[in-house]
Amino acid sequence: MTIEITMPRLSDTMEVGTILHWHVDVGDEVSSGDILADIETDKATMELQTFDDGKVVSLVVNEGEQVNVGTTIATLTGDIPAGGEAPLEELVQTSVPENSEVKSSASVTASKTEHLGSRVSPVARRLAEEHRIDLGTVTGSGPSGRIIKRDILQLVDTKTETTAAATTTQSSVVAGQVSTAAQPIKPLAPTAPWQEDKVVPLSNMRQIIATRLVESKQTIPHYQVTMSFDMDPLLEMRATLNEQLASSGVKLSVNDFLVRCCALAMSSNPEFNASFGGDCILYHGPVNVGIAVAVPEERGGGLVVATIRNADTKSLRSISQESQYLSNKARTSGLSPDEMGDTTFTISNLGMFGVEHFTAIINPPNSAILAVGAAIEKPVIRNGELAVGNEMSATLSLDHRVIDGAMAAMYLKTLKELMENPASLLV
């Protein structure tokens, strides 16, 4: 039985996808749950897994190649899964033509799949036996902790490097003395790699970012308003809460406080929870705050916005746990469209990099985005006297069609009161 794997449609706007990395080779045996490849879509980088057992016959699409949705990207040989139907998580429809070829039951790893227990793919088991690796010591990186091929290969590489280093050390010792034979010196390269000209094609995500940001700047009348906040009360309360929550494994970040403060300020200033609708202004019900997350280059690079839904009704602890989960998932396996959709306001925080001040481009259809810098210790005036304190600068970029200057000032005033009186966030 030939199983044909096609490029799935992983979002409502996806037309093409790029194979960033294959996790399998021709001849590998795979089983349900194994990760086949990392696929870059127009919104994020996601893992493609198989729900079929079989052997890889061909990899039709090369790494870095962009193809249309529905294009065959690989083929397997194997049997149709028992029951004849693909799991509910599948994003690709399965059909059985008369020539006995079936479309792949491949799908992006679901973020909320049930726990599958400790499972090992056939390829991983075979590699472990060949290299005498105890599977009980291996932590799986596949779905629900499943041990897959790459987990074993990483251990094999580590083991090889360790053995090579030990052999080199032993060979350098002769009769109890370290060899001092001169080693040949390699000539310096005439030109360092970073000095050479090169052309790097834009990834799917970079292309989408470029298109949307240009559209945002060209179609939305941007303007900025900046305000500074006294961060001493918030930093003091954060330290106290983290000390009390340490036993629970919770560690609140400044960004967690920001998300809650911005959400509460949006409830008091409904224009900040609205969008421009052409001939009207659309006021949204749920307060959904987006947090910008930088994706590592090995996952395709770029920036994604994770959504904290109904942020005005959630506690600091809930916001912290959800933010950490979404940020980690964005950097590893990728976010689902639902985890990136329906934001009504966005926060971009570069404070952790020491940036003091910057401006951001609005994320349509939002009407505002808050660019946040670091809390900087500096000379300040407190109660009419010179003192040393921590201050943070935050800059709103605003859609003037929805929010005018007076509205922006009122929002920042509300936000300042919340940030400088953080006890109000606990009730």
ABEGO torsion letter per residue (X at the ends): XBBBBBBBBABAABABBBBABBABBBGBBBBBGBBABBBBBAABBBBBBBABBEBBABBABBBGBBBBBGBBABBBBEBBBBGGBBBAABABBBBBBAAGBBBBABBBBBAABBBAEBBBBAAAAAAAAAAGBBAAABBBABBGGBBBAAAAAAAAAAAAAAAAAAAAAAAABBGGBBBABBBBBBBBBABBAAABBBBBBBBAAAAAAAAAAAAAAAABBBBBBBBBBBAAAAAAAAAAAAAAAAAAGBBBBAAAAAAAAAAAAAAABAAAABBBAGABBBBBABBBBBBBBBBBAAAGEEBBBBBBBGAAABBAAAAAAAAAAAAAAAABAEBBAAAABGBABBBBBAAAAGBABBBBBBBOABABBBBBBBBBBBBBBBGGBBBBBBBBBBBBBBBAAABBAAAAAAAAAAAAAAAABAAAAAX
